Amino acid sequence: MVNISVARLCGYLVLPIALAFSMPCHAQPSKLQLAGYADPQGAISIQYNGDTIDPYFALQALLLARENGLDISPYARQWADWLVQRQKPDGTFDRYCRRGPVWAPCKTADADDALVALWLKFLDTMPAELKKNPVWQRSYQKSVATLSHLIDPVRGIYLVSPVYQHGLFMDNLEVLSYRPKPGGGTALLDTKKLARNIHTIFWDKQARHFLVSTQSGQDAIARTFYPDDIAQLFPLLFKFDHLPTDPHTYYEQWMHQYRATWLMQSHADFSWGLVAVVALDQGDPTSASCWLRETRAARNTSHWIVTDEVARQILAHKGVTAAGPEVSCQ
């Protein structure tokens, strides 16, 4: 188990108490820095100086930054203006590849339900701008309609797309994290009912873990860190309250089982900075510090995405530095 001793300072969880007073308090949010990711037109690439844009990751990164005290205003409106111009008539979005100076559609979105929900959630972070911007308003209403068309009327969860008629656990948690403004999302599922349905559909009582999909045959496929293991941590990222135990115990059990595997991901896959943000939220800055140390060489490589960069800046904003060589991170 991860041994966690918790103190609160400036609204953050830090460890231990003796270190709390050496960590800075931030009266004002730090400004998010996305040099190398954001271009002058507002587009935000997946990777540093990358040639691919997936709106899902840009939205995930900006929302994560804002929810953890970073000022995203230098990028938020420009990104919204850039993306809204590229929303398709059916309310969905593509992924984009650089063709010289132009970003051109090159793939459909990986999952329409999560992406559209994050877009709505993102627009809701700028209520004043949304209220006075008719282009954003039309996009908002179109997106609500698009998301409502992805409801599975039998199981009461959201489906990946009109083409792929299965539900994904992590996608549905992301949809759940969108709380429609009053009167703005009446065609969508009630969040309390959706939460119950997610638990009913995806919790495997016998195996005592969450299934990643409603697709059959999952037991015949070897488990991997993504999507199987990381999916078990997603409920903590979105404060999902249908857990088999209390969040603190649930987190400790996940870290005990997967911590070493997570810290090695950047050697061959992506760095998974989202986990470091969850660790800090759960009062475990030691694991967050270890992530900073173990992924130092991965920054701005093919193993580092914009969400990882945001996670690194969140940790810096909250006073977390890389673990020293004397710290055992295994």
Phi and psi restraints in degrees (value plus and minus 20) as a CYANA .aco file:
   2 VAL   PHI     -99.1   -59.1
   2 VAL   PSI     102.0   142.0
   3 ASN   PHI    -103.4   -63.4
   3 ASN   PSI      94.9   134.9
   4 ILE   PHI    -140.2  -100.2
   4 ILE   PSI     103.8   143.8
   5 SER   PHI    -136.4   -96.4
   5 SER   PSI     105.1   145.1
   6 VAL   PHI    -134.1   -94.1
   6 VAL   PSI     117.3   157.3
   7 ALA   PHI    -152.4  -112.4
   7 ALA   PSI     133.4   173.4
   8 ARG   PHI    -130.5   -90.5
   8 ARG   PSI     114.9   154.9
   9 LEU   PHI    -170.0  -130.0
   9 LEU   PSI     107.8   147.8
  10 CYS   PHI      37.6    77.6
  10 CYS   PSI       7.8    47.8
  11 GLY   PHI      65.4   105.4
  11 GLY   PSI     -21.5    18.5
  12 TYR   PHI    -130.5   -90.5
  12 TYR   PSI     138.5   178.5
  13 LEU   PHI    -115.0   -75.0
  13 LEU   PSI     106.5   146.5
  14 VAL   PHI    -153.3  -113.3
  14 VAL   PSI     144.1   184.1
  15 LEU   PHI    -168.5  -128.5
  15 LEU   PSI     116.8   156.8
  16 PRO   PHI    -108.1   -68.1
  16 PRO   PSI    -189.7  -149.7
  17 ILE   PHI     -80.3   -40.3
  17 ILE   PSI     -58.3   -18.3
  18 ALA   PHI     -81.5   -41.5
  18 ALA   PSI     -47.5    -7.5
  19 LEU   PHI    -107.2   -67.2
  19 LEU   PSI     -35.9     4.1
  20 ALA   PHI     -79.4   -39.4
  20 ALA   PSI     -59.8   -19.8
  21 PHE   PHI     -99.9   -59.9
  21 PHE   PSI     -26.1    13.9
  22 SER   PHI    -112.8   -72.8
  22 SER   PSI     -26.1    13.9
  23 MET   PHI    -113.2   -73.2
  23 MET   PSI     120.9   160.9
  24 PRO   PHI     -94.9   -54.9
  24 PRO   PSI     124.3   164.3
  25 CYS   PHI    -111.4   -71.4
  25 CYS   PSI     120.3   160.3
  26 HIS   PHI    -133.3   -93.3
  26 HIS   PSI      79.8   119.8
  27 ALA   PHI     -87.1   -47.1
  27 ALA   PSI     -53.8   -13.8
  28 GLN   PHI    -137.4   -97.4
  28 GLN   PSI     124.0   164.0
  29 PRO   PHI     -86.2   -46.2
  29 PRO   PSI     122.9   162.9
  30 SER   PHI     -92.1   -52.1
  30 SER   PSI     126.0   166.0
  31 LYS   PHI     -98.9   -58.9
  31 LYS   PSI     111.0   151.0
  32 LEU   PHI     -83.3   -43.3
  32 LEU   PSI     118.3   158.3
  33 GLN   PHI    -138.2   -98.2
  33 GLN   PSI      94.2   134.2
  34 LEU   PHI    -141.6  -101.6
  34 LEU   PSI      13.4    53.4
  35 ALA   PHI     -79.7   -39.7
  35 ALA   PSI     112.4   152.4
  36 GLY   PHI      73.9   113.9
  36 GLY   PSI     -35.3     4.7
  37 TYR   PHI    -130.1   -90.1
  37 TYR   PSI     -64.6   -24.6
  38 ALA   PHI    -115.9   -75.9
  38 ALA   PSI     115.2   155.2
  39 ASP   PHI    -120.1   -80.1
  39 ASP   PSI     152.7   192.7
  40 PRO   PHI     -81.8   -41.8
  40 PRO   PSI     -42.2    -2.2
  41 GLN   PHI    -105.0   -65.0
  41 GLN   PSI     -28.3    11.7
  42 GLY   PHI      87.5   127.5
  42 GLY   PSI     -29.5    10.5
  43 ALA   PHI     -86.4   -46.4
  43 ALA   PSI     125.3   165.3
  44 ILE   PHI    -147.3  -107.3
  44 ILE   PSI      95.8   135.8
  45 SER   PHI    -101.5   -61.5
  45 SER   PSI     142.2   182.2
  46 ILE   PHI     -87.9   -47.9
  46 ILE   PSI     -61.9   -21.9
  47 GLN   PHI    -143.3  -103.3
  47 GLN   PSI     144.8   184.8
  48 TYR   PHI     -81.9   -41.9
  48 TYR   PSI     104.2   144.2
  49 ASN   PHI      32.1    72.1
  49 ASN   PSI      15.1    55.1
  50 GLY   PHI    -101.9   -61.9
  50 GLY   PSI     146.6   186.6
  51 ASP   PHI    -133.2   -93.2
  51 ASP   PSI      -3.0    37.0
  52 THR   PHI    -154.4  -114.4
  52 THR   PSI     118.3   158.3
  53 ILE   PHI    -140.2  -100.2
  53 ILE   PSI     105.4   145.4
  54 ASP   PHI    -137.4   -97.4
  54 ASP   PSI      90.1   130.1
  55 PRO   PHI     -74.1   -34.1
  55 PRO   PSI     -49.1    -9.1
  56 TYR   PHI     -77.5   -37.5
  56 TYR   PSI     -68.0   -28.0
  57 PHE   PHI     -91.8   -51.8
  57 PHE   PSI     -55.6   -15.6
  58 ALA   PHI     -84.0   -44.0
  58 ALA   PSI     -63.9   -23.9
  59 LEU   PHI     -86.1   -46.1
  59 LEU   PSI     -62.8   -22.8
  60 GLN   PHI     -78.1   -38.1
  60 GLN   PSI     -65.1   -25.1
  61 ALA   PHI     -85.9   -45.9
  61 ALA   PSI     -65.2   -25.2
  62 LEU   PHI     -86.6   -46.6
  62 LEU   PSI     -61.8   -21.8
  63 LEU   PHI     -86.7   -46.7
  63 LEU   PSI     -61.2   -21.2
  64 LEU   PHI     -81.1   -41.1
  64 LEU   PSI     -63.2   -23.2
  65 ALA   PHI     -81.1   -41.1
  65 ALA   PSI     -68.0   -28.0
  66 ARG   PHI     -83.5   -43.5
  66 ARG   PSI     -61.9   -21.9
  67 GLU   PHI     -89.3   -49.3
  67 GLU   PSI     -34.5     5.5
  68 ASN   PHI    -135.9   -95.9
  68 ASN   PSI       6.4    46.4
  69 GLY   PHI      69.1   109.1
  69 GLY   PSI     -10.3    29.7
  70 LEU   PHI    -114.9   -74.9
  70 LEU   PSI     125.2   165.2
  71 ASP   PHI    -104.9   -64.9
  71 ASP   PSI      91.1   131.1
  72 ILE   PHI    -117.2   -77.2
  72 ILE   PSI     -16.1    23.9
  73 SER   PHI     -78.1   -38.1
  73 SER   PSI     -49.9    -9.9
  74 PRO   PHI     -82.6   -42.6
  74 PRO   PSI     -36.5     3.5
  75 TYR   PHI    -143.5  -103.5
  75 TYR   PSI     -43.4    -3.4
  76 ALA   PHI     -80.4   -40.4
  76 ALA   PSI     -74.5   -34.5
  77 ARG   PHI     -87.0   -47.0
  77 ARG   PSI     -61.1   -21.1
  78 GLN   PHI     -81.9   -41.9
  78 GLN   PSI     -61.0   -21.0
  79 TRP   PHI     -84.8   -44.8
  79 TRP   PSI     -63.6   -23.6
  80 ALA   PHI     -81.2   -41.2
  80 ALA   PSI     -63.0   -23.0
  81 ASP   PHI     -84.8   -44.8
  81 ASP   PSI     -58.6   -18.6
  82 TRP   PHI     -85.9   -45.9
  82 TRP   PSI     -66.2   -26.2
  83 LEU   PHI     -94.1   -54.1
  83 LEU   PSI     -58.0   -18.0
  84 VAL   PHI     -82.8   -42.8
  84 VAL   PSI     -49.7    -9.7
  85 GLN   PHI     -88.9   -48.9
  85 GLN   PSI     -36.6     3.4
  86 ARG   PHI    -130.0   -90.0
  86 ARG   PSI     -14.5    25.5
  87 GLN   PHI     -88.0   -48.0
  87 GLN   PSI     113.9   153.9
  88 LYS   PHI     -98.8   -58.8
  88 LYS   PSI     141.1   181.1
  89 PRO   PHI     -75.5   -35.5
  89 PRO   PSI     -48.0    -8.0
  90 ASP   PHI    -105.6   -65.6
  90 ASP   PSI     -16.2    23.8
  91 GLY   PHI      70.2   110.2
  91 GLY   PSI     -22.6    17.4
  92 THR   PHI    -113.7   -73.7
  92 THR   PSI     156.8   196.8
  93 PHE   PHI    -149.9  -109.9
  93 PHE   PSI     135.3   175.3
  94 ASP   PHI    -119.5   -79.5
  94 ASP   PSI     156.0   196.0
  95 ARG   PHI    -120.5   -80.5
  95 ARG   PSI     137.6   177.6
  96 TYR   PHI    -150.3  -110.3
  96 TYR   PSI     124.2   164.2
  97 CYS   PHI    -142.5  -102.5
  97 CYS   PSI     128.1   168.1
  98 ARG   PHI     -96.3   -56.3
  98 ARG   PSI     107.5   147.5
  99 ARG   PHI    -139.7   -99.7
  99 ARG   PSI      66.6   106.6
 100 GLY   PHI      47.6    87.6
 100 GLY   PSI    -145.5  -105.5
 101 PRO   PHI    -105.6   -65.6
 101 PRO   PSI     -19.7    20.3
 102 VAL   PHI    -130.1   -90.1
 102 VAL   PSI     120.5   160.5
 103 TRP   PHI    -114.7   -74.7
 103 TRP   PSI      95.1   135.1
 104 ALA   PHI    -134.9   -94.9
 104 ALA   PSI     123.9   163.9
 105 PRO   PHI     -78.2   -38.2
 105 PRO   PSI     113.9   153.9
 106 CYS   PHI    -153.3  -113.3
 106 CYS   PSI     -37.0     3.0
 107 LYS   PHI    -171.7  -131.7
 107 LYS   PSI     134.3   174.3
 108 THR   PHI     -96.7   -56.7
 108 THR   PSI     143.9   183.9
 109 ALA   PHI     -82.9   -42.9
 109 ALA   PSI     130.2   170.2
 110 ASP   PHI     -86.4   -46.4
 110 ASP   PSI     -57.2   -17.2
 111 ALA   PHI    -174.2  -134.2
 111 ALA   PSI      99.2   139.2
 112 ASP   PHI     -90.1   -50.1
 112 ASP   PSI     -56.9   -16.9
 113 ASP   PHI     -82.6   -42.6
 113 ASP   PSI     -71.4   -31.4
 114 ALA   PHI     -86.0   -46.0
 114 ALA   PSI     -61.4   -21.4
 115 LEU   PHI     -84.5   -44.5
 115 LEU   PSI     -66.4   -26.4
 116 VAL   PHI     -85.7   -45.7
 116 VAL   PSI     -58.5   -18.5
 117 ALA   PHI     -84.1   -44.1
 117 ALA   PSI     -61.9   -21.9
 118 LEU   PHI     -86.2   -46.2
 118 LEU   PSI     -54.6   -14.6
 119 TRP   PHI     -83.2   -43.2
 119 TRP   PSI     -65.0   -25.0
 120 LEU   PHI     -83.6   -43.6
 120 LEU   PSI     -64.1   -24.1
 121 LYS   PHI     -80.4   -40.4
 121 LYS   PSI     -59.9   -19.9
 122 PHE   PHI     -86.3   -46.3
 122 PHE   PSI     -65.2   -25.2
 123 LEU   PHI     -80.9   -40.9
 123 LEU   PSI     -54.6   -14.6
 124 ASP   PHI     -88.3   -48.3
 124 ASP   PSI     -35.3     4.7
 125 THR   PHI     -97.2   -57.2
 125 THR   PSI     -29.6    10.4
 126 MET   PHI    -146.1  -106.1
 126 MET   PSI      44.5    84.5
 127 PRO   PHI     -82.3   -42.3
 127 PRO   PSI     -57.7   -17.7
 128 ALA   PHI     -86.0   -46.0
 128 ALA   PSI     -64.8   -24.8
 129 GLU   PHI     -86.5   -46.5
 129 GLU   PSI     -59.4   -19.4
 130 LEU   PHI     -83.2   -43.2
 130 LEU   PSI     -60.3   -20.3
 131 LYS   PHI     -82.8   -42.8
 131 LYS   PSI     -54.9   -14.9
 132 LYS   PHI    -122.6   -82.6
 132 LYS   PSI     -16.2    23.8
 133 ASN   PHI    -132.1   -92.1
 133 ASN   PSI      81.7   121.7
 134 PRO   PHI     -84.3   -44.3
 134 PRO   PSI     -49.7    -9.7
 135 VAL   PHI     -86.4   -46.4
 135 VAL   PSI     -64.2   -24.2
 136 TRP   PHI     -84.6   -44.6
 136 TRP   PSI     -60.2   -20.2
 137 GLN   PHI     -81.6   -41.6
 137 GLN   PSI     -63.4   -23.4
 138 ARG   PHI     -84.3   -44.3
 138 ARG   PSI     -59.9   -19.9
 139 SER   PHI     -83.3   -43.3
 139 SER   PSI     -60.8   -20.8
 140 TYR   PHI     -80.3   -40.3
 140 TYR   PSI     -69.7   -29.7
 141 GLN   PHI     -85.9   -45.9
 141 GLN   PSI     -57.9   -17.9
 142 LYS   PHI     -82.9   -42.9
 142 LYS   PSI     -60.2   -20.2
 143 SER   PHI     -88.7   -48.7
 143 SER   PSI     -58.8   -18.8
 144 VAL   PHI     -79.4   -39.4
 144 VAL   PSI     -64.3   -24.3
 145 ALA   PHI     -84.1   -44.1
 145 ALA   PSI     -61.3   -21.3
 146 THR   PHI     -81.5   -41.5
 146 THR   PSI     -66.2   -26.2
 147 LEU   PHI     -85.8   -45.8
 147 LEU   PSI     -57.7   -17.7
 148 SER   PHI     -85.0   -45.0
 148 SER   PSI     -48.9    -8.9
 149 HIS   PHI     -94.0   -54.0
 149 HIS   PSI     -31.7     8.3
 150 LEU   PHI    -117.1   -77.1
 150 LEU   PSI     -12.5    27.5
 151 ILE   PHI     -95.8   -55.8
 151 ILE   PSI     110.3   150.3
 152 ASP   PHI    -102.9   -62.9
 152 ASP   PSI      90.6   130.6
 153 PRO   PHI     -88.3   -48.3
 153 PRO   PSI     -39.1     0.9
 154 VAL   PHI    -106.8   -66.8
 154 VAL   PSI     -70.2   -30.2
 155 ARG   PHI    -110.1   -70.1
 155 ARG   PSI     -36.4     3.6
 156 GLY   PHI      50.1    90.1
 156 GLY   PSI      15.1    55.1
 157 ILE   PHI    -149.8  -109.8
 157 ILE   PSI    -199.1  -159.1
 158 TYR   PHI    -121.8   -81.8
 158 TYR   PSI     123.1   163.1
 159 LEU   PHI    -117.5   -77.5
 159 LEU   PSI     136.9   176.9
 160 VAL   PHI     -78.6   -38.6
 160 VAL   PSI     -67.5   -27.5
 161 SER   PHI    -187.5  -147.5
 161 SER   PSI     151.4   191.4
 162 PRO   PHI     -82.2   -42.2
 162 PRO   PSI     -43.5    -3.5
 163 VAL   PHI    -106.2   -66.2
 163 VAL   PSI     -65.6   -25.6
 164 TYR   PHI    -119.9   -79.9
 164 TYR   PSI      80.8   120.8
 165 GLN   PHI    -112.4   -72.4
 165 GLN   PSI      33.9    73.9
 166 HIS   PHI    -153.5  -113.5
 166 HIS   PSI     141.0   181.0
 167 GLY   PHI    -125.8   -85.8
 167 GLY   PSI     127.4   167.4
 168 LEU   PHI    -135.4   -95.4
 168 LEU   PSI     117.7   157.7
 169 PHE   PHI     -80.0   -40.0
 169 PHE   PSI     -72.6   -32.6
 170 MET   PHI     -86.0   -46.0
 170 MET   PSI     -57.9   -17.9
 171 ASP   PHI     -80.6   -40.6
 171 ASP   PSI     -63.5   -23.5
 172 ASN   PHI     -87.7   -47.7
 172 ASN   PSI     -52.1   -12.1
 173 LEU   PHI     -85.4   -45.4
 173 LEU   PSI     -57.3   -17.3
 174 GLU   PHI     -89.2   -49.2
 174 GLU   PSI     -57.7   -17.7
 175 VAL   PHI     -83.3   -43.3
 175 VAL   PSI     -61.9   -21.9
 176 LEU   PHI     -80.8   -40.8
 176 LEU   PSI     -52.0   -12.0
 177 SER   PHI     -90.5   -50.5
 177 SER   PSI     -35.7     4.3
 178 TYR   PHI    -103.2   -63.2
 178 TYR   PSI      98.7   138.7
 179 ARG   PHI    -125.8   -85.8
 179 ARG   PSI      84.6   124.6
 180 PRO   PHI     -76.6   -36.6
 180 PRO   PSI     119.3   159.3
 181 LYS   PHI     -88.4   -48.4
 181 LYS   PSI     134.6   174.6
 182 PRO   PHI     -72.9   -32.9
 182 PRO   PSI     103.1   143.1
 183 GLY   PHI      60.8   100.8
 183 GLY   PSI     -26.3    13.7
 184 GLY   PHI    -113.9   -73.9
 184 GLY   PSI     -37.8     2.2
 185 GLY   PHI    -157.1  -117.1
 185 GLY   PSI      22.0    62.0
 186 THR   PHI     -86.2   -46.2
 186 THR   PSI     -39.0     1.0
 187 ALA   PHI    -103.8   -63.8
 187 ALA   PSI     -23.8    16.2
 188 LEU   PHI    -112.5   -72.5
 188 LEU   PSI     145.2   185.2
 189 LEU   PHI     -89.2   -49.2
 189 LEU   PSI     125.6   165.6
 190 ASP   PHI     -81.8   -41.8
 190 ASP   PSI     113.1   153.1
 191 THR   PHI     -84.2   -44.2
 191 THR   PSI     -57.9   -17.9
 192 LYS   PHI     -86.1   -46.1
 192 LYS   PSI     -60.3   -20.3
 193 LYS   PHI     -88.2   -48.2
 193 LYS   PSI     -60.3   -20.3
 194 LEU   PHI     -81.9   -41.9
 194 LEU   PSI     -62.5   -22.5
 195 ALA   PHI     -80.1   -40.1
 195 ALA   PSI     -64.0   -24.0
 196 ARG   PHI     -83.9   -43.9
 196 ARG   PSI     -61.0   -21.0
 197 ASN   PHI     -86.9   -46.9
 197 ASN   PSI     -58.2   -18.2
 198 ILE   PHI     -79.4   -39.4
 198 ILE   PSI     -65.6   -25.6
 199 HIS   PHI     -83.5   -43.5
 199 HIS   PSI     -64.5   -24.5
 200 THR   PHI     -81.9   -41.9
 200 THR   PSI     -63.6   -23.6
 201 ILE   PHI     -97.9   -57.9
 201 ILE   PSI     -59.0   -19.0
 202 PHE   PHI    -123.9   -83.9
 202 PHE   PSI     -38.0     2.0
 203 TRP   PHI     -99.6   -59.6
 203 TRP   PSI     101.5   141.5
 204 ASP   PHI    -114.3   -74.3
 204 ASP   PSI      84.0   124.0
 205 LYS   PHI     -83.7   -43.7
 205 LYS   PSI     -57.7   -17.7
 206 GLN   PHI     -90.8   -50.8
 206 GLN   PSI     -67.2   -27.2
 207 ALA   PHI    -102.9   -62.9
 207 ALA   PSI     -35.0     5.0
 208 ARG   PHI      36.9    76.9
 208 ARG   PSI      28.6    68.6
 209 HIS   PHI    -171.9  -131.9
 209 HIS   PSI     147.3   187.3
 210 PHE   PHI    -105.7   -65.7
 210 PHE   PSI     114.1   154.1
 211 LEU   PHI     -91.9   -51.9
 211 LEU   PSI     129.8   169.8
 212 VAL   PHI    -107.8   -67.8
 212 VAL   PSI     -37.7     2.3
 213 SER   PHI    -174.4  -134.4
 213 SER   PSI     141.9   181.9
 214 THR   PHI    -105.7   -65.7
 214 THR   PSI     -22.4    17.6
 215 GLN   PHI     -86.5   -46.5
 215 GLN   PSI     125.9   165.9
 216 SER   PHI    -100.2   -60.2
 216 SER   PSI     144.6   184.6
 217 GLY   PHI      63.7   103.7
 217 GLY   PSI      -6.7    33.3
 218 GLN   PHI     -84.8   -44.8
 218 GLN   PSI     -51.8   -11.8
 219 ASP   PHI     -85.9   -45.9
 219 ASP   PSI     -41.7    -1.7
 220 ALA   PHI    -106.6   -66.6
 220 ALA   PSI     -25.8    14.2
 221 ILE   PHI    -124.6   -84.6
 221 ILE   PSI     112.0   152.0
 222 ALA   PHI     -81.8   -41.8
 222 ALA   PSI     116.6   156.6
 223 ARG   PHI     -90.7   -50.7
 223 ARG   PSI     122.6   162.6
 224 THR   PHI    -151.8  -111.8
 224 THR   PSI     144.2   184.2
 225 PHE   PHI     -77.0   -37.0
 225 PHE   PSI     -68.8   -28.8
 226 TYR   PHI    -131.7   -91.7
 226 TYR   PSI     106.4   146.4
 227 PRO   PHI    -118.2   -78.2
 227 PRO   PSI     -30.9     9.1
 228 ASP   PHI     -86.9   -46.9
 228 ASP   PSI     -74.5   -34.5
 229 ASP   PHI     -92.2   -52.2
 229 ASP   PSI     -63.1   -23.1
 230 ILE   PHI     -85.7   -45.7
 230 ILE   PSI     -49.7    -9.7
 231 ALA   PHI     -80.6   -40.6
 231 ALA   PSI     -51.1   -11.1
 232 GLN   PHI     -88.6   -48.6
 232 GLN   PSI     -42.5    -2.5
 233 LEU   PHI    -109.0   -69.0
 233 LEU   PSI     -41.7    -1.7
 234 PHE   PHI     -76.3   -36.3
 234 PHE   PSI     -54.1   -14.1
 235 PRO   PHI     -77.1   -37.1
 235 PRO   PSI     -53.0   -13.0
 236 LEU   PHI     -93.0   -53.0
 236 LEU   PSI     -53.9   -13.9
 237 LEU   PHI     -82.9   -42.9
 237 LEU   PSI     -54.7   -14.7
 238 PHE   PHI    -130.0   -90.0
 238 PHE   PSI      -4.1    35.9
 239 LYS   PHI      35.2    75.2
 239 LYS   PSI      20.8    60.8
 240 PHE   PHI     -90.3   -50.3
 240 PHE   PSI     105.0   145.0
 241 ASP   PHI    -118.1   -78.1
 241 ASP   PSI      -9.1    30.9
 242 HIS   PHI    -126.0   -86.0
 242 HIS   PSI      47.5    87.5
 243 LEU   PHI    -124.9   -84.9
 243 LEU   PSI     137.9   177.9
 244 PRO   PHI     -94.1   -54.1
 244 PRO   PSI     -32.8     7.2
 245 THR   PHI    -170.0  -130.0
 245 THR   PSI    -195.7  -155.7
 246 ASP   PHI     -90.1   -50.1
 246 ASP   PSI     133.8   173.8
 247 PRO   PHI     -76.0   -36.0
 247 PRO   PSI     -58.8   -18.8
 248 HIS   PHI     -83.2   -43.2
 248 HIS   PSI     -67.6   -27.6
 249 THR   PHI     -85.7   -45.7
 249 THR   PSI     -61.1   -21.1
 250 TYR   PHI     -79.7   -39.7
 250 TYR   PSI     -63.2   -23.2
 251 TYR   PHI     -84.7   -44.7
 251 TYR   PSI     -66.4   -26.4
 252 GLU   PHI     -79.4   -39.4
 252 GLU   PSI     -60.5   -20.5
 253 GLN   PHI     -85.0   -45.0
 253 GLN   PSI     -60.4   -20.4
 254 TRP   PHI     -84.9   -44.9
 254 TRP   PSI     -66.1   -26.1
 255 MET   PHI     -84.1   -44.1
 255 MET   PSI     -59.9   -19.9
 256 HIS   PHI     -79.1   -39.1
 256 HIS   PSI     -57.8   -17.8
 257 GLN   PHI    -106.3   -66.3
 257 GLN   PSI     -55.7   -15.7
 258 TYR   PHI    -141.0  -101.0
 258 TYR   PSI     -20.1    19.9
 259 ARG   PHI     -77.8   -37.8
 259 ARG   PSI     -69.8   -29.8
 260 ALA   PHI     -82.3   -42.3
 260 ALA   PSI     -60.8   -20.8
 261 THR   PHI     -84.4   -44.4
 261 THR   PSI     -63.1   -23.1
 262 TRP   PHI     -79.9   -39.9
 262 TRP   PSI     -66.4   -26.4
 263 LEU   PHI     -88.3   -48.3
 263 LEU   PSI     -34.7     5.3
 264 MET   PHI    -117.8   -77.8
 264 MET   PSI     -23.8    16.2
 265 GLN   PHI     -79.3   -39.3
 265 GLN   PSI     -56.4   -16.4
 266 SER   PHI     -87.9   -47.9
 266 SER   PSI     -32.4     7.6
 267 HIS   PHI     -92.9   -52.9
 267 HIS   PSI     -48.1    -8.1
 268 ALA   PHI    -155.6  -115.6
 268 ALA   PSI     -35.3     4.7
 269 ASP   PHI    -153.2  -113.2
 269 ASP   PSI    -165.7  -125.7
 270 PHE   PHI    -111.2   -71.2
 270 PHE   PSI     146.7   186.7
 271 SER   PHI    -106.4   -66.4
 271 SER   PSI     -40.2    -0.2
 272 TRP   PHI      36.0    76.0
 272 TRP   PSI      38.1    78.1
 273 GLY   PHI     -85.4   -45.4
 273 GLY   PSI     -41.1    -1.1
 274 LEU   PHI     -74.7   -34.7
 274 LEU   PSI     -57.1   -17.1
 275 VAL   PHI     -85.7   -45.7
 275 VAL   PSI     -57.1   -17.1
 276 ALA   PHI     -84.0   -44.0
 276 ALA   PSI     -56.0   -16.0
 277 VAL   PHI     -87.3   -47.3
 277 VAL   PSI     -61.5   -21.5
 278 VAL   PHI     -82.8   -42.8
 278 VAL   PSI     -61.5   -21.5
 279 ALA   PHI     -77.7   -37.7
 279 ALA   PSI     -66.2   -26.2
 280 LEU   PHI     -84.4   -44.4
 280 LEU   PSI     -60.5   -20.5
 281 ASP   PHI     -83.7   -43.7
 281 ASP   PSI     -49.0    -9.0
 282 GLN   PHI    -110.3   -70.3
 282 GLN   PSI     -10.1    29.9
 283 GLY   PHI      59.3    99.3
 283 GLY   PSI      10.0    50.0
 284 ASP   PHI    -146.9  -106.9
 284 ASP   PSI      46.8    86.8
 285 PRO   PHI     -86.9   -46.9
 285 PRO   PSI     -37.6     2.4
 286 THR   PHI     -82.4   -42.4
 286 THR   PSI     -64.8   -24.8
 287 SER   PHI     -85.8   -45.8
 287 SER   PSI     -57.9   -17.9
 288 ALA   PHI     -83.2   -43.2
 288 ALA   PSI     -60.6   -20.6
 289 SER   PHI     -84.1   -44.1
 289 SER   PSI     -59.6   -19.6
 290 CYS   PHI     -83.8   -43.8
 290 CYS   PSI     -59.0   -19.0
 291 TRP   PHI     -81.6   -41.6
 291 TRP   PSI     -62.8   -22.8
 292 LEU   PHI     -79.5   -39.5
 292 LEU   PSI     -61.4   -21.4
 293 ARG   PHI     -90.2   -50.2
 293 ARG   PSI     -66.5   -26.5
 294 GLU   PHI     -93.2   -53.2
 294 GLU   PSI     -40.0     0.0
 295 THR   PHI    -126.6   -86.6
 295 THR   PSI     -10.7    29.3
 296 ARG   PHI     -75.4   -35.4
 296 ARG   PSI     -62.9   -22.9
 297 ALA   PHI     -94.9   -54.9
 297 ALA   PSI     -34.9     5.1
 298 ALA   PHI    -104.8   -64.8
 298 ALA   PSI     -37.7     2.3
 299 ARG   PHI     -78.7   -38.7
 299 ARG   PSI     113.9   153.9
 300 ASN   PHI      45.3    85.3
 300 ASN   PSI      -0.3    39.7
 301 THR   PHI    -126.1   -86.1
 301 THR   PSI    -194.8  -154.8
 302 SER   PHI     -88.5   -48.5
 302 SER   PSI     -29.6    10.4
 303 HIS   PHI    -116.6   -76.6
 303 HIS   PSI      -6.5    33.5
 304 TRP   PHI    -152.1  -112.1
 304 TRP   PSI     106.1   146.1
 305 ILE   PHI    -137.1   -97.1
 305 ILE   PSI     155.2   195.2
 306 VAL   PHI     -80.5   -40.5
 306 VAL   PSI     -52.7   -12.7
 307 THR   PHI     -85.8   -45.8
 307 THR   PSI     -56.7   -16.7
 308 ASP   PHI     -84.8   -44.8
 308 ASP   PSI     -59.9   -19.9
 309 GLU   PHI     -83.8   -43.8
 309 GLU   PSI     -61.1   -21.1
 310 VAL   PHI     -83.3   -43.3
 310 VAL   PSI     -63.1   -23.1
 311 ALA   PHI     -79.0   -39.0
 311 ALA   PSI     -62.6   -22.6
 312 ARG   PHI     -80.6   -40.6
 312 ARG   PSI     -61.9   -21.9
 313 GLN   PHI     -91.6   -51.6
 313 GLN   PSI     -52.7   -12.7
 314 ILE   PHI     -82.9   -42.9
 314 ILE   PSI     -65.7   -25.7
 315 LEU   PHI     -82.4   -42.4
 315 LEU   PSI     -61.7   -21.7
 316 ALA   PHI     -83.9   -43.9
 316 ALA   PSI     -61.5   -21.5
 317 HIS   PHI     -80.0   -40.0
 317 HIS   PSI     -53.5   -13.5
 318 LYS   PHI    -116.5   -76.5
 318 LYS   PSI      -5.9    34.1
 319 GLY   PHI      62.9   102.9
 319 GLY   PSI      -4.3    35.7
 320 VAL   PHI    -112.9   -72.9
 320 VAL   PSI     110.8   150.8
 321 THR   PHI    -138.0   -98.0
 321 THR   PSI     147.1   187.1
 322 ALA   PHI     -84.7   -44.7
 322 ALA   PSI     122.0   162.0
 323 ALA   PHI     -82.7   -42.7
 323 ALA   PSI     123.1   163.1
 324 GLY   PHI     -95.1   -55.1
 324 GLY   PSI     148.9   188.9
 325 PRO   PHI     -84.7   -44.7
 325 PRO   PSI     -38.8     1.2
 326 GLU   PHI    -100.5   -60.5
 326 GLU   PSI     -32.5     7.5
 327 VAL   PHI    -104.6   -64.6
 327 VAL   PSI     108.7   148.7
 328 SER   PHI    -105.3   -65.3
 328 SER   PSI     101.3   141.3
 329 CYS   PHI    -125.8   -85.8
 329 CYS   PSI     -10.0    30.0
